[in-house]
């Protein structure tokens, strides 16, 4: 881990986040972060499937040309 964060540093960051956003908005911020992470993972998985689909299409085209 490049940052070497211990429990004291993590606690300090959490206290600062509570001060900046307040207790009332904290669930909204957490929900927004979770939603963005899920969308990022879906987009990343979509890229991987698109790459695989392109590879399959190229190989099937090559096979079709070889058979001709």
N, C-alpha and C positions, 0 to 999 in steps of 0.2 A: 504494500500500500504506500503510495508516494507521499501522503500527507502526515502519516503517523499521528492520527488523532486519538487521544485518549478520552476517558469518560469526562474529565474536567472540561476539555475543549468542546465536546459535544453538548454538555450541559450549558456551557456559556453561550453557544450558538442558539440553543433552544430558548434561553432566557431573552436573548436579543430579539429573536423572532416574536416572542410573546409581547415584548415591549413595542415593537414596530407595528405589528398587525393587530394586537389586542386579542383578548380571549373570544370575543364575539365573532370576529372574521376568520379565526383560525380554521374552523371546519370548511369554510368556503375556499380558503387557500389550499387546504389539503385535498379537497375534492377536485379543484382545478388542476393541481399537480398530478393527481392520479389519473385524471381523464387524459391529460396530455401524454403521459407515459403509455397509457393503453393505445392511444392513436399512433404514437411513434412505433410501438411494437407491431401494430397491424400494418402500417406502411412498410416497415422493414420486412415483414413476412411476405407482403405483396410483392416487393422487389425480388425477393428470393424465388418466389413462384414464377414471376415473369421471366427471370433469367433461366430457370429450368425449362419453361415452356419454349423459349427461344432456342435453347440447346436441342430440345426434342424436335422442334420444327426443322432446324438445320440438318440434323442427322437423318430425318425422314426424307428431306429433299435430296440429300446426298445418296441415300439408298435408292430412291426412285430414279435418279440419273444413272446410277451404276447398273440398274436392271435394264435400262433402255438400250 
